[in-house]
Amino acid sequence: MNWLIAVLQTTLFVILAPLLAGWVKCCKCRLQNRKAPSVFQPYRDLLKLTYKQPVVSEQASWLFIKAPYIIFSATVLAATVVPLIAVDLPTSATADVIVMVGFFAFARFFLALAGLDVGTAFGGMGSSREMTISSLAEPAMLMAIFTLTMAASTTNLSFAIAHVLNEGLVLRPSFVFALAALILVAIAETGRIPVDNPATHLELTMIHEAMILEYSGRHLALIEWASQLKLMLYGVLIANIFFPWGIAETLSLEAFGYGLLAIMGKLAVLAMFLAIAETLVAKMRLFRVQEYLSFAYLLGLLGMLSHIILEASR
Amino acid sequence: MSHSNWTANFLIQVSTNMTVTHIDIASVTLWQIESYAWQRFAELAVQQNLRWAAGWAEQIDKQFFINACFEKHGEYVLLRTIIDDSNPKLPSQATVYPAANRSERHTQDLFGIKFIGHPDSRRWTRHQAWIEKNYPLRKDFPLQGTPVGITPPDRDYPFIKAHGQGVYEIPVGPVHAGIIEPGHFRFQAVGELILNLEERLGYTHKGIEKIAEGREPESLARLAGRVSGDTTVGHCWAACMAMEQAAGIEIPARAALIRGILAERERVANHLGDIGAICNDVAFVFAQMQLTRLRELWLRTNATVFGHRLLMDTIVPGGVACDLSSASCALIKNDIAELRMELAEVILVLDLNSSLEDRLYTAGFLSEEIAAAFGTLGYVGRASGQDFDLRRDAPYAPYNRVTVKVALETQGDIASRFWVRYKEIRTALRLIENFIDQLAAGDLRGQWKTPLAGSEGLGIVEGWRGEIISYIRFDADNKIARFYPRDPSQLNWPALEKLVLNNIVPDFPVCNKSLNGSYSGNDL
């Protein structure tokens, strides 16, 4: 029964991810004084892509064709680790934050290889940029997460969330720093403005999109879906670690319903902030990204220091 | 002004070096020299800071007429030499004037005239559409061409190579992801730094020069309006001006004022679109949405008042094809007031946005020296300190009735090109109001006179991208013998290769957008 719920939770993740992407787009459109497409548009796009026949370059190896499935699966596995509506599920034993980062790195590894595989200049360029950015983003992310896990004395997400819930609403300087760091990393990792522009058509400026330029049909659908899932994962991570209230602590239908509503509400608000931020700033120059991510790392470090200095002794 | 008669002094100087025949055609100063002195003239000209403005050739009977147009202080000199059509060759001017480089290669490709000592003798406009020794602009080449089905791809163009550790090549285009014209860019880069950029254009060659032959004035004006879709008023006006010069007719005052209004409306629409597009290329979509909206409203007024959103075919030989009622004038003025108010608001938002500032300032720097050497025009030149605007420096009707304030910036970066555009919009709005105020009742179209066979005209107007030069020679029976439009893009494109140096690859799109050359106007 509990396993069934765990599977259901992951399914919910996968199903709701395009909705979040649609909602972000909708908010952005409204902020730009445009009529927005329906929030369900990403579902239609994915469906359309699955109907289309994928076109694969003659130069592509098996890796290019397998990569979308690997990337999608790895991202789904990462989703099993992150508590969405309930904390005390059987998957929580493996709900280790380092596992999640590992799944992301695994998916990214294959995405970058696939970008290189067909040998186009854009693919290689995208892969090179992606690896540069991720090598800076991952330490910053771990630093932020470690700050949290030090407070909870565990790297297990489920236990960490339970810990925050038990502590109640306490203002911790370390959490404020970690939150800021994690938001900066999330923006970089999910390829949003100001680091990358998911809506651009300019190949030379792309990072994530440059790697997947050669993909079409169901392959593209899987990769798109995986990146929507990744956006949601980061959203849920931020929402549930820092604002866990509302998540189901008991395994009852009522608590689940309440938990689902709570997370959807939290994500909707987060998405609005994302849309506002993306409307307010232009993309930064590529070589500014390292400063940006160093800053995220610094925030994570400050969070950890402030935890040690201010909070650990108590 | 004291420098107004530089031509007389220069003619004396040149005459000591070579034989110059001074011929007066219409309002243009024409100097004819021997072909061996072609390069020598350029050397003398560059010492006197003359700007190389245009170059073209034409075939008349068994001879080639080769022309080059120079400018200084708003005064133009047309230089001509005549060579025999057996083994045609003459010394290149591109060694002296880099601006002449592509123009001479264009002439070489389409006429088979060899420019001796040309620094880059690779083909340019010639892709794979014509077999060797087949020169489409020669008179023996059939007007409808020699179609061989689908033109084969141009695979083995000898691009410049770069070698060394970590150097790689990025081919971009000719087909791009956005809805833009085709053109190929070949980058040599180390990491993200651009070592070299080479443009390969010519993909939109439509044979404008060839299909112009044998047309009547009306039909040629329509063709000129299609040289580059976004400059339809500019090119149409330049061509009509050239034809009117050849025919020796004056256009009515009311027609001139309406032409001015049309040209300024075209300028405003394009600058609005460009400012938005520059912001969009650095992912600041808000600006593009707002400016696209403003441009759209502006174009809708065009449709209401002039019957065409982009103002195609509103200018005709001898005048204009549309009138302005007093109701339309009121509508236009009302529009201008609204645009001013809204634009001020949007521009303030852009001006205060530090992330935008970070992207636009210092990026895509074009020095004054390079801008001058390539003879860059319009907003590209004016953003790099090239203080030249025909509307002020060589005013033609109706600009001779107003004072034009020329927008000038000296930083030479993307931001400068952005602000020049904004200032030009404000100037254009004032000009439109001014022209409307001066409108008096009168004819819209003068009486057309069939020009004598062989009469020539040179139309020079300030289009929204800068100076447009249009050359026309008439044949007998009101037919066109030669039409050559020189779009400002032809001189601005080479500047792009220079201004992207020391920038990083992902900054190229915004650099390119800040220059916004026309592919169609360049390829002809």
HADDOCK unambig.tbl for C-alpha pairs under 7 A between the chains (distance, minus, plus):
assign (segid A and resid 32 and name CA) (segid B and resid 286 and name CA) 5.21 0.50 0.50
assign (segid A and resid 32 and name CA) (segid B and resid 289 and name CA) 6.49 0.50 0.50
assign (segid A and resid 121 and name CA) (segid B and resid 170 and name CA) 5.47 0.50 0.50
assign (segid A and resid 197 and name CA) (segid B and resid 283 and name CA) 6.52 0.50 0.50
assign (segid A and resid 201 and name CA) (segid B and resid 177 and name CA) 5.56 0.50 0.50
assign (segid A and resid 201 and name CA) (segid B and resid 178 and name CA) 5.79 0.50 0.50
assign (segid A and resid 202 and name CA) (segid B and resid 177 and name CA) 6.77 0.50 0.50
assign (segid A and resid 202 and name CA) (segid B and resid 509 and name CA) 6.92 0.50 0.50
assign (segid A and resid 204 and name CA) (segid B and resid 505 and name CA) 6.37 0.50 0.50
assign (segid A and resid 204 and name CA) (segid B and resid 506 and name CA) 5.01 0.50 0.50
assign (segid A and resid 205 and name CA) (segid B and resid 506 and name CA) 4.18 0.50 0.50
assign (segid A and resid 279 and name CA) (segid B and resid 284 and name CA) 6.92 0.50 0.50
assign (segid A and resid 279 and name CA) (segid B and resid 286 and name CA) 6.35 0.50 0.50
assign (segid A and resid 281 and name CA) (segid B and resid 284 and name CA) 6.56 0.50 0.50
assign (segid A and resid 281 and name CA) (segid B and resid 355 and name CA) 5.70 0.50 0.50
assign (segid A and resid 282 and name CA) (segid B and resid 282 and name CA) 5.75 0.50 0.50
assign (segid A and resid 282 and name CA) (segid B and resid 283 and name CA) 5.22 0.50 0.50
assign (segid A and resid 282 and name CA) (segid B and resid 284 and name CA) 4.61 0.50 0.50
assign (segid A and resid 282 and name CA) (segid B and resid 355 and name CA) 5.42 0.50 0.50
assign (segid A and resid 282 and name CA) (segid B and resid 356 and name CA) 5.54 0.50 0.50
assign (segid A and resid 283 and name CA) (segid B and resid 282 and name CA) 5.44 0.50 0.50
assign (segid A and resid 283 and name CA) (segid B and resid 283 and name CA) 5.41 0.50 0.50
assign (segid A and resid 284 and name CA) (segid B and resid 355 and name CA) 6.85 0.50 0.50
assign (segid A and resid 284 and name CA) (segid B and resid 359 and name CA) 6.80 0.50 0.50
assign (segid A and resid 285 and name CA) (segid B and resid 359 and name CA) 6.49 0.50 0.50
